[in-house]
Amino acid sequence: MKKFYIEEFISIKELVKILEISEIEFIKLTFLKGIVIKKNEILKFETVKNLCKILFNYEILKKNIIKNININLKLFFYISIIGNVNSGKTTLMDFIFKNDISLKETGKITQTVNILETYFYEKKIFFFDLPGHKLFNKVIETYINFSNIIFLIISIENEKDNVYENVLNIIKKKNLNLIICINKIDKNKNKKFFFEDYKICRISSKNGFGIKKLIKESINYFLSLKNINYIIDDADGIIVNSYYENSDFITTVFLLKREFKAKNFFFFKNEKVYIEKFFINEEEKFFCISPCIIKIKNVYFPIDFFFSIKKNDNFKIKEVYREKYFLINNYYIKSDNHTIGISVLDFYNNLKTNNKINIKISLGNFTEKDLKYCENFKCKIILINSKISNLIKKKIINKNFFFKEFFLINDLIEYFNNEYNLNKNELITGELLVKEIFPCGKNKKIAGCLVVSGYLNIENTIKIYKELKLIFQGKINTLKIKNNSVESVKQNEECGINIKNFNDVEIGLKIFSIVYV
């Protein structure tokens, strides 16, 4: 059997030269086997290996495969791929690795982190394909912080906008190594982009133009770097993503440092998780050395990025979620996607204004235990691509619980923002003082008020304070001046207010009129 040595990627032109046949003959032979290959296509090693075995009974071997387990730092590096939505990030990865991830994404939008590895010119490269939407900024910044090189993908179909300017500002601020990739040049070869002080590559993730050159240049760029920093304080690994596969809940983990043996713990900020076993390339393993991608089945991790293999002095198991009962809507959010969980939590923690919702997020299927929790703490239930049985769903409906399902994180955030005016600044338009109380109908009360300052519109949100303590937030039912309904009242006017879902009116209460901007 003939043996040939090739690199991780090879063009059709290079391959037929090795095989000593014409391009047309090779394409014809593959076509007869039901495989369609284009003349200018770049083939991956595994593809060539299988094709040559089927067509010619040749053995294809990889050049200079790294066998030494003590990997030198200069023999591997990390590349984060970032860019706007629909710039072609995942399509680029699909071309390099001959996958079809982009076709399977919900709404054709990346909502999770994909990690892939390959050897190229004796270097092991780990690619992090990151989401593009600004809702995932925390995820994006986390990965680029420990990456050696950043690929910023810009579609030639779009103009440079604030999104790219913001990314470039982050790159400059953190002094990161950037290569700008002008993508989709197959659609417009003449359009030019100009960026100062950055390497620029023109590529097409659709037909592969310029991709081999891009990876070669990134390797040369990496080898020229003086400072190589893979270290993240107190972290030995990162949770990459999670998803369902058949009946299993799979979590992808990237080990950044140290060695790991099965039947040990991952230590997070406030929780430790026992790892009975793990898988590498679908094979069960009991030992691995970093850097390494591992898969763990049916283990539910906390909504954290990083973990340690060894217990540190700061580790302390404590209750993370504290219930808030007064005037707060408790939401219990369940997802199959770790990246979405992190991003929703980041959105919640960074709200400018929020005295209306409290959330708890967890991963996996929605179970009877989750339902019991929601019942005990009066939680509203939201699922993002999380599985739930028809039996449990029927129980939720029978108990008349609030229940919503989403498939895109954008839709969930939009729901919260629209429902509760979250992430908007509060502007006080007026202050009123309750001076009298008038009966109205069955045990209802009208608050007789004086507008001390500003104005109040019937559509405005109101906040009621008793001795500096907020006791109610809501809406007005009716607003009247001398029994005549009005839309608004202004300073020094007296009015009567009937408040929705609030009847504990007392003289001396202060009412503030609020708008959100």
Buried (B, 14 or more C-beta within 10 A) or exposed (E): EEEBEBBBBBBBEBBBEBBEBEBEEBBEBBEEEEBEBEEEBBBBBEBBBEBBEEBBEBEBEBEEEBEEEEEEEEEBBBBBBBBBBBBBBBBBBBBBBEBEBBEEBEEEBBBBBBBBBBBBBBBBBBBBBBBBBEBBBBBBBBBBEBBBBBBBBBBBEBEEEEBBEEBBEBBEEEEBBBBBBBBBBBEEEEEEBEBEEEBBBBBBBBBBBBBBEBBEBBBEBBEEEEEEEBEBEBBBBBBBBBBBEEEEBBBBBBBBBEEBEBEEBBBBBEBBBEBEEBBEEEEEBEEBEBBBBBBBBEBEBBBBBBBBBEEEEEBEEEEEEEEEEEEBBBBBBBBBBBBBBBBBBBBBEEBEBBBBBBBBBBBBBBBEEBBEBBEEBBBBBBBBBBBBEEEBBEBBEEEEBBBBBBEBBBEBBEBBBEEBBBBBEBEEBBBBBBEEBEEBEEEEBBBBBBBEBBBBBBEBBBBBBBEEEEBBBBEBBBBBEEEEEBEBBEBEBBBBBBBEEBEEBEEEBBBBBBBBE
